[in-house]
Amino acid sequence: MPIEILMPALSPTMSEGTLARWLKNEGDAVKSGDIIAEIETDKATMEFEAVDEGTIGKILIPGGTAGVKVNQPIAILLEEGEDSSAVANVGAKPAAAAPVAAPAAAPVPAAAASAPAAAVHGGPRVFASPLAKRLAADGGIDLKLVTGSGPHGRIVKADVEQAIKGGVKAAPAAAAPAAAKPAAAPAPTAASPFEPAFVELPNSTMRKVIAKRLTEAKSTIPHFYLSIDCEVDALLKVRSELNGRSDAYKLSVNDFVIRAVALALKKVPAANASWGEEAIKRYTDVDISVAVATPNGLITPIIHHADHKGLSAISNEMKELAVKARDGKLQPQEFQGGGFTISNLGMFGIKDFAAIINPPQGCILAVGAGEQRPVVKAGALAVATVMTCTLSVDHRVVDGAVGAEFLAAFKKLIEDPLSMLL
């Protein structure tokens, strides 16, 4: 009996997704564990593994289709001994319920998204990570000329960067207009004489979900904000000394911030909580989400049990998670959950800001840049490197006094970094 391959739910919030690309064709043999497709969820682009063995008898939903509902049939798998005639007994299911975003028939205003995709996906199949495809499109690199160093010859970010350095060029477009400029962006258009010219960039599934969740967070969560200034001269000195002792790690200020937040949450567990209609959840594990910017939007990979990890372990794990986040390769357990979030824009020179709470969590800490400011010490004016941190708090979960207690514990740890090493 043919087996229906269903659209999987790859995250708890996923109700539909984009079937970005098939990695198997009709007639291809499939073994359990084979990667058969790439699916864009509300969080990342993820690989979909086959559960059963057989042969792809029919692909019901083509690659590039958005709005595919969870548990909707996307392909038919034939078991051993079955032929294509068995597909007819299954095929007439309503598989066309999802809107199909066929790249070839996309309207002209959508060329901003469809043109690079056509350059990457046209012709023979090319196995590459989503980030590698984006880099190739931006750099004018023909992926068919790039040798992949990833699993099963998959092209990854480093391969494209090496190709750019080596001068690999994109193949000339088959039907490029004569007047087209190199890698030309779509011509800006204006909706009316009173509106500036613009280019439409279709929203990804991830971007739509981010917009929905942040709108709900800002409109339904009673935010309030607490700010504190932390002197970080001692931290910068300890960081420099530790980085000079080994090449096995390279500590950042953010690594110290993660460690300080973890220890502060152990001292003030009431801040490590989330809202529920029937009960407040107070977490016994310290799992810290850290905001990472990716080309598709913000995602928050998690440092699990951060209170039990030293600075070097946090640093190495955070670097690995950030790379996977930008490549769209995070596994569900690496970004789902968490009890507290950190958002650090200090590396961009932002002095201070207030972040939107990541529901259902009760708090998010916004970290600004360390900068030299005048301070008063022992009644005299002095100069210190000061970092402003703002705690956004869900007042249903955490009261002002608890938020203030947490920030006081955090400030003490940041200003006495040696205490974090104990």
C-alpha positions in Angstrom: 0.0 0.0 0.0 1.5 3.4 -1.0 2.6 5.6 1.9 1.6 9.3 2.1 4.5 11.6 3.1 2.9 14.3 5.2 4.0 17.9 5.8 5.7 17.7 9.3 5.3 20.0 12.2 8.9 21.0 12.9 8.1 23.4 15.7 5.3 23.8 18.3 4.1 27.0 16.7 4.1 25.7 13.1 0.7 25.3 11.4 2.0 25.7 7.9 5.3 26.1 6.1 7.0 26.5 2.8 8.2 23.4 1.0 11.4 25.1 -0.1 13.0 22.4 -2.2 12.8 18.7 -3.0 16.2 16.9 -2.7 14.7 13.7 -4.2 12.9 13.3 -7.6 10.1 11.0 -8.6 11.5 7.5 -9.1 14.4 8.0 -6.6 15.0 5.3 -4.0 14.7 6.5 -0.4 16.0 5.0 2.8 15.0 5.8 6.3 17.0 8.8 7.5 17.6 10.1 4.0 17.1 13.9 3.6 14.4 14.3 1.1 13.4 18.0 1.3 14.1 21.4 2.8 11.2 23.0 4.6 11.1 26.6 5.8 9.4 26.8 9.2 8.5 29.7 11.3 12.0 29.6 12.8 14.5 28.3 10.2 15.0 26.3 7.0 15.3 22.7 8.1 16.0 19.4 6.5 13.2 16.8 6.4 14.3 13.2 6.8 12.4 10.1 5.5 10.9 7.8 8.0 10.1 4.9 5.7 11.9 3.1 2.9 10.7 3.0 -0.7 10.6 4.9 -4.0 9.2 8.4 -4.6 6.1 7.5 -6.7 4.7 11.0 -7.0 5.5 14.5 -5.7 2.1 16.1 -4.8 3.5 19.5 -3.7 6.3 21.0 -5.8 9.3 22.8 -4.4 8.8 26.5 -3.8 5.2 26.1 -2.5 4.2 28.3 0.4 1.3 27.8 2.8 1.5 24.0 3.0 -0.6 22.9 6.0 0.9 20.6 8.6 -0.1 17.0 7.9 -1.1 17.7 4.3 0.2 15.0 1.9 3.2 16.3 0.0 4.3 13.1 -1.8 3.6 9.4 -2.3 6.1 6.7 -1.3 5.9 3.3 -3.0 7.0 0.3 -1.0 9.0 -2.6 -2.4 7.2 -4.4 -5.3 4.8 -1.5 -6.0 4.8 0.4 -9.3 3.5 3.8 -10.4 0.1 2.4 -11.1 -0.5 2.2 -7.3 -0.3 6.0 -7.1 -3.6 6.4 -8.9 -5.4 4.8 -6.0 -4.1 7.5 -3.7 -3.6 10.5 -5.9 -7.0 12.1 -6.0 -6.7 13.6 -2.5 -7.2 17.4 -2.4 -3.5 18.3 -2.5 -4.0 21.7 -4.1 -5.4 23.4 -1.0 -2.2 25.3 -0.4 -1.5 28.3 -2.6 1.4 27.5 -4.9 4.1 30.1 -5.3 5.5 28.9 -8.7 8.7 30.9 -9.2 8.4 30.8 -13.0 5.0 32.4 -13.0 5.7 34.9 -10.3 4.5 38.5 -11.1 7.1 41.1 -12.0 7.1 42.9 -8.6 8.2 39.7 -6.9 11.4 39.5 -9.0 13.4 40.7 -6.0 13.0 37.3 -4.4 12.5 35.0 -7.4 15.4 36.1 -9.5 18.2 35.0 -7.1 16.3 31.8 -6.4 16.1 31.0 -10.1 19.8 31.6 -10.5 20.6 29.1 -7.7 18.0 26.4 -8.3 17.8 26.4 -12.1 19.3 23.4 -14.1 20.7 20.3 -12.3 20.1 19.9 -8.6 22.6 21.7 -6.4 22.8 20.8 -2.7 23.6 23.9 -0.7 22.7 25.5 2.7 20.2 28.4 2.6 23.0 30.8 3.6 25.3 29.5 0.9 22.6 30.1 -1.7 22.1 33.6 -0.5 25.8 34.4 -0.5 26.1 32.9 -4.0 23.3 35.1 -5.2 24.7 38.2 -3.7 28.2 37.5 -4.9 27.2 36.4 -8.5 28.6 32.8 -7.9 27.3 29.9 -10.0 26.8 27.1 -7.4 27.2 24.4 -10.1 30.9 25.5 -10.3 31.4 25.2 -6.5 32.6 22.0 -4.8 30.9 21.3 -1.5 32.8 20.3 1.6 29.7 19.6 3.8 28.0 16.2 4.4 27.3 14.4 1.1 29.0 17.1 -0.9 26.6 19.8 0.4 27.8 23.4 -0.3 28.2 25.5 2.8 29.0 29.1 3.6 32.8 28.5 3.6 32.7 27.0 0.1 31.0 30.0 -1.3 33.4 32.4 0.4 36.3 30.4 -1.0 34.7 30.6 -4.5 34.3 34.4 -4.2 38.0 34.7 -3.2 39.0 32.4 -6.1 37.0 34.4 -8.7 34.4 31.8 -9.6 31.8 33.6 -11.7 28.1 33.1 -12.3 27.0 31.4 -15.6 25.4 33.9 -18.0 21.6 34.1 -17.8 19.9 32.1 -20.6 17.4 34.8 -21.5 18.7 38.0 -19.9 17.3 41.2 -21.4 19.8 43.0 -23.6 19.7 46.1 -21.5 20.0 44.3 -18.1 22.8 45.4 -15.8 24.9 42.8 -13.9 22.8 41.1 -11.2 20.2 43.9 -11.8 17.7 44.5 -9.0 14.1 44.9 -10.0 13.2 48.3 -11.2 11.6 50.3 -8.4 7.9 51.1 -8.9 5.5 53.6 -7.3 2.0 52.7 -6.3 0.8 56.3 -6.8 2.3 59.8 -7.6 2.4 60.5 -3.9 4.3 57.4 -2.8 8.1 57.0 -3.0 9.4 54.3 -5.4 9.8 50.9 -3.8 10.7 47.2 -4.4 8.5 44.5 -2.9 10.3 41.8 -0.9 7.9 38.9 -0.2 7.7 38.0 3.5 9.1 34.6 4.4 7.2 32.3 6.7 9.7 33.1 9.4 9.2 36.9 9.0 5.4 36.5 9.1 5.6 34.6 12.4 8.0 37.0 13.9 5.7 39.9 13.0 2.7 38.1 14.5 4.4 37.1 17.8 6.0 40.5 18.4 2.6 42.2 17.7 0.9 39.9 20.2 3.7 40.4 22.7 3.6 44.2 22.6 -0.2 44.4 22.6 -1.0 41.7 25.2 2.0 41.7 27.6 2.1 44.5 30.2 5.7 45.6 29.7 7.6 47.8 32.1 11.3 48.6 32.0 14.2 48.8 34.5 17.6 50.2 33.5 21.0 49.9 35.3 24.5 51.1 34.6 27.4 48.6 35.0 31.1 49.6 35.1 32.9 47.0 33.0 36.6 48.1 33.2 37.4 45.2 35.5 35.5 42.8 33.2 37.4 44.0 30.1 40.7 43.5 32.0 39.9 40.0 33.0 38.6 39.2 29.5 41.9 40.4 28.0 44.0 38.3 30.5 41.9 35.2 29.9 42.0 35.5 26.1 45.8 35.8 26.3 46.2 32.5 28.1 44.8 30.1 25.4 43.9 29.8 21.8 41.1 27.3 22.6 38.6 30.1 23.2 38.0 33.8 22.5 35.8 35.3 25.1 33.4 38.2 24.3 31.7 40.6 26.6 28.5 38.8 25.7 29.8 35.5 27.1 30.3 37.3 30.5 26.8 38.7 30.2 25.3 35.2 29.6 27.3 33.9 32.6 26.3 36.8 34.8 22.6 36.4 33.9 22.7 32.7 34.6 24.2 33.2 38.1 21.9 36.1 38.8 18.9 33.9 38.0 20.1 31.3 40.5 20.2 34.0 43.1 16.8 35.4 42.1 14.8 32.5 40.7 11.6 34.5 40.7 12.9 36.2 37.6 13.3 32.9 35.8 9.6 32.4 35.1 6.8 32.6 32.5 3.1 33.4 32.5 0.3 30.9 32.3 -3.4 31.5 32.7 -3.7 29.0 35.5 -0.3 29.2 37.0 3.1 31.0 36.7 5.9 28.6 35.7 9.0 29.1 37.7 11.9 27.3 36.0 14.3 25.2 37.9 16.7 25.0 35.0 18.5 28.1 33.7 18.1 27.9 30.0 19.0 31.3 28.4 17.9 32.3 24.9 20.3 34.7 23.1 19.0 36.8 20.2 21.0 36.2 16.9 20.3 38.2 13.7 20.0 36.2 10.5 19.2 37.2 7.0 15.6 35.9 7.5 15.0 37.6 10.8 15.8 37.2 14.5 16.1 33.8 16.2 17.0 32.9 19.8 19.2 29.8 20.1 19.5 28.5 23.7 22.4 27.9 26.1 20.9 25.1 28.2 21.9 24.8 31.9 24.0 28.0 31.5 24.5 28.2 35.3 26.5 24.9 35.1 28.8 26.1 32.3 32.0 28.1 32.5 32.9 31.1 30.3 34.9 29.1 27.7 32.1 26.5 27.4 29.5 29.2 26.9 31.7 31.0 24.4 32.3 28.0 22.2 28.7 26.8 22.4 27.4 30.3 21.5 29.7 30.6 18.5 28.5 27.2 17.2 24.9 28.1 17.7 25.2 31.5 16.0 26.8 29.8 12.9 24.0 27.2 12.8 21.4 29.9 13.2 22.7 32.0 10.3 23.0 28.8 8.2 19.4 27.9 9.1 20.6 24.6 10.6 19.4 24.9 14.2 17.6 21.8 15.5 14.3 22.3 17.3 15.8 21.6 20.7 18.4 24.3 20.1 15.9 27.2 19.8 12.6 26.1 21.4 12.0 26.9 25.0 14.3 28.9 27.2 13.3 30.9 30.3 15.0 34.2 29.8 16.3 36.1 26.8 19.4 38.3 26.2 19.5 40.8 23.3 22.9 42.5 22.9 23.2 45.4 20.4 26.4 46.8 22.1 28.6 45.6 19.2 26.6 47.9 16.9 27.3 50.9 19.1 23.8 51.2 20.6 24.0 52.9 23.9 20.7 51.6 25.3 17.4 50.2 24.2 14.3 48.4 25.4 13.6 45.0 23.9 10.2 43.3 23.3 9.6 40.3 25.6 9.9 36.9 24.0 6.6 35.1 25.0 5.9 33.2 27.1 9.0 34.3 29.0 8.8 36.9 31.7 11.9 38.9 31.0 14.4 40.0 28.3 17.6 41.9 29.0 18.7 44.5 26.5 22.5 45.1 26.6 24.0 48.3 25.2 27.6 49.3 24.3 30.3 49.9 26.9 31.5 53.4 26.6 33.6 55.8 28.6 31.5 58.1 30.7 32.1 60.5 33.6 31.3 58.9 37.0 31.6 60.1 40.6 33.8 57.9 42.8 34.5 58.8 46.5 33.1 62.3 45.8 35.5 62.9 42.9 34.8 62.9 39.2 36.4 60.0 37.3 36.1 58.2 33.9 34.8 54.6 33.7 33.6 52.3 30.9 29.9 52.0 31.5 27.4 49.6 30.0 23.6 50.3 30.3 21.4 47.3 30.5 17.6 47.5 30.4 15.3 44.7 31.7 11.9 44.4 30.0 9.5 42.7 32.4 6.1 41.1 32.1 4.3 42.6 35.1 2.0 39.6 35.3 5.0 37.4 36.1 7.7 39.6 37.7 7.1 42.5 40.0 9.3 45.6 40.1 11.1 44.7 43.3 12.0 41.2 41.9 13.3 42.9 38.7 15.3 45.3 40.7 16.7 42.5 42.8 17.8 40.6 39.7 19.5 43.6 38.2 21.4 44.3 41.4 22.7 40.7 41.4 23.6 41.0 37.7 25.4 44.3 38.3 27.4 42.9 41.2 28.6 39.9 39.0 29.5 42.1 36.0 31.5 44.6 38.1 33.3 41.7 40.0 34.0 39.3 37.1 36.4 37.1 39.2 33.3 36.0 41.2 32.0 34.5 38.0 35.0 32.2 37.8 34.4 30.6 41.2 
